[in-house]
Amino acid sequence: MEIRFRNQAHRNFFLEMMSRSKVNDTYHRAFFYVMGISAETRANINQMFDFKTDCIEPEGMHGGWQTSGTVRVCHLAFNLWNGYTEKEHGQDFTPDELFCCEYAPYFMEGIKIRYPEYCRDLPAPKKQTEHSR
């Protein structure tokens, strides 16, 4: 499967994290792909993931470096990892909240990485040349 990266830094981060990871599965690939979308989440990966225990770090969601965009990145990455949501902020994990940002095309890539068995046969969207009514 050809993975679409946001930029070279995103690709390099993904490859580096997968080489550091203990496991190469869809959970790890999707998590590190999504976490690599933003420069801020890349720079703070050690606050969001514990490589020794191979676990996400939900406490990192409250770091002073977080922005509305990085929170979306982390929410989706955590959810793809193990279905994680914050009970008191469950509404923040809805598609409406997550995908309403510039990262949406890369979020879709993360979903395809996490669920390849369901996404492999998806046709590419057709470009519409005329408005249909």
C-alpha positions in Angstrom: 0.0 0.0 0.0 1.3 3.4 -1.0 1.2 5.8 2.0 0.6 9.5 1.4 2.7 11.7 3.7 2.2 15.3 4.5 5.9 16.1 3.9 9.4 14.6 4.2 9.5 15.2 8.0 6.3 13.3 8.4 7.7 10.3 6.4 11.0 10.4 8.3 9.3 10.5 11.6 7.1 7.5 10.7 10.1 5.4 9.6 12.1 6.3 12.7 9.2 5.6 15.1 8.6 2.2 13.4 12.2 1.3 13.8 12.1 2.2 17.5 8.8 0.3 18.0 8.8 -3.2 19.4 6.0 -4.2 17.1 5.1 -3.6 13.4 1.4 -3.9 13.2 -1.6 -1.8 12.1 -2.0 -0.3 15.6 1.6 1.0 15.7 1.7 2.1 12.0 -1.5 4.0 12.3 -0.5 5.6 15.6 2.9 6.8 14.5 1.6 7.9 11.1 -1.1 10.1 12.7 1.2 11.4 15.4 3.7 12.4 12.7 1.3 14.7 10.8 2.1 17.7 13.0 5.6 19.1 13.9 4.4 19.7 17.4 3.3 16.1 18.0 6.5 14.8 16.4 8.5 17.0 18.8 6.5 15.8 21.8 6.2 12.1 21.0 7.9 11.0 24.2 5.1 12.7 26.2 2.5 10.9 24.2 4.0 7.4 24.0 6.1 5.3 26.4 8.5 3.2 24.3 9.6 1.1 27.3 6.1 -0.1 28.1 4.8 0.2 24.5 1.8 2.3 25.7 0.1 5.6 24.9 0.4 8.3 27.6 -3.0 10.0 27.9 -1.6 12.5 30.5 0.3 14.1 27.5 -3.1 15.4 26.2 -2.8 18.1 28.8 0.6 19.4 27.9 1.1 23.1 27.5 2.3 22.6 24.0 -1.1 21.3 22.8 -3.1 23.4 20.3 -6.6 22.7 18.9 -4.9 21.0 15.9 -2.5 18.8 17.9 -5.3 17.8 20.2 -7.2 16.5 17.1 -4.1 14.6 16.0 -3.6 13.0 19.4 -7.3 12.2 19.8 -7.4 10.3 16.5 -4.0 8.6 17.1 -5.1 7.4 20.6 -8.5 6.2 19.3 -6.8 4.3 16.5 -4.4 2.7 19.0 -7.1 1.2 21.2 -10.4 3.0 20.9 -9.3 5.5 23.6 -11.6 8.4 24.4 -11.9 10.6 27.5 -15.2 9.9 29.2 -15.7 13.6 30.2 -14.7 14.8 26.6 -16.2 12.0 24.5 -17.8 14.5 22.1 -14.2 15.7 21.2 -13.6 12.3 19.5 -16.5 12.6 17.0 -15.7 12.9 13.2 -17.2 16.4 13.3 -14.7 17.5 15.9 -11.7 15.6 14.6 -11.9 16.1 10.8 -12.8 19.8 10.8 -9.1 20.8 10.1 -6.4 20.8 7.5 -5.2 17.4 8.6 -8.3 15.6 7.4 -6.8 14.0 4.3 -4.0 12.5 6.4 -6.4 11.4 9.1 -8.1 9.3 6.3 -4.7 7.8 5.5 -4.3 6.9 9.1 -7.7 5.1 9.1 -6.7 3.2 6.0 -3.4 2.1 7.6 -5.3 1.0 10.8 -8.1 -0.9 8.9 -6.5 -2.1 5.7 -8.9 -5.1 5.5 -11.8 -2.7 5.1 -10.2 0.0 3.0 -8.1 -1.8 0.4 -10.8 -2.0 -2.2 -12.0 1.6 -1.9 -12.0 3.3 -5.3 -10.3 6.6 -5.7 -12.9 9.4 -5.6 -13.9 10.6 -9.1 -13.5 14.3 -9.9 -16.8 15.8 -10.7 -16.6 18.0 -13.8 -20.2 19.3 -13.7 -22.6 20.1 -10.9 -25.4 17.6 -10.9 -28.8 18.4 -9.5 
